[in-house]
Amino acid sequence: MKKVLLATLLAFSATAWAADPPAKPASQPETKKVCIDKVKDGKPVMGKDGKPQQDCKEIKIHKKLEGTKVEDAKGKK
């Protein structure tokens, strides 16, 4: 009985692995540098050189997926 159970388990695991191979590790994600001026009391904070100081961050860029329009359920009867 144990051999039959083991053989069944191996058969299912082998077919599941073959149908969906493991994902490849992604390379470095696309990033973008975003800078926002520092504001204090409604006025921009100026640096020593006379330019406004900025807070800069590196953010990941996400791909937007296009979807399809869903039909209204009221139209179908």
C-alpha positions in Angstrom: 0.0 0.0 0.0 2.8 2.4 0.8 4.5 1.7 -2.5 1.3 2.5 -4.4 0.8 5.7 -2.4 4.5 6.7 -3.1 4.2 6.0 -6.8 1.0 8.1 -7.1 2.6 11.0 -5.2 5.6 10.9 -7.4 3.5 10.8 -10.6 1.4 13.8 -9.5 4.4 15.9 -8.3 6.4 15.2 -11.5 3.5 16.3 -13.7 2.8 19.4 -11.6 6.5 20.4 -11.8 6.6 19.8 -15.6 3.5 21.8 -16.2 4.7 24.9 -14.2 8.5 25.1 -14.2 10.0 27.3 -11.4 10.2 31.0 -12.2 13.6 32.4 -13.1 14.9 35.0 -10.7 14.2 38.5 -11.9 17.1 40.7 -12.7 17.4 44.1 -11.0 13.9 45.8 -11.1 13.6 49.0 -13.1 13.9 52.0 -10.8 13.4 55.7 -11.2 14.7 58.6 -9.2 12.0 60.9 -7.9 12.8 64.3 -6.3 10.4 66.5 -4.4 11.2 70.0 -3.1 11.3 70.4 0.7 8.6 72.8 1.9 8.4 74.4 5.3 5.4 76.7 6.3 4.3 76.8 2.6 7.6 78.1 1.3 10.4 76.0 -0.3 13.5 75.4 1.8 16.6 77.0 0.1 20.0 75.5 0.3 23.4 77.3 0.7 23.7 77.7 -3.1 20.2 79.4 -3.4 18.5 76.3 -5.0 15.6 74.6 -3.3 16.5 71.5 -1.3 15.0 68.3 -2.5 14.1 64.9 -1.0 15.1 62.2 -3.5 14.1 58.5 -3.5 14.6 55.5 -5.8 11.3 53.9 -6.6 10.4 50.7 -8.5 8.5 51.0 -11.8 5.6 48.6 -12.0 4.2 47.5 -15.3 0.6 48.3 -15.9 -1.4 45.4 -17.3 -4.2 46.1 -19.8 -7.5 44.5 -18.9 -10.6 43.7 -20.8 -13.9 45.4 -20.2 -16.4 43.4 -18.2 -20.0 43.2 -19.6 -22.8 44.3 -17.4 -24.8 41.5 -15.8 -28.0 43.5 -16.3 -27.6 43.2 -20.1 -27.7 39.4 -19.9 -30.8 37.6 -19.0 
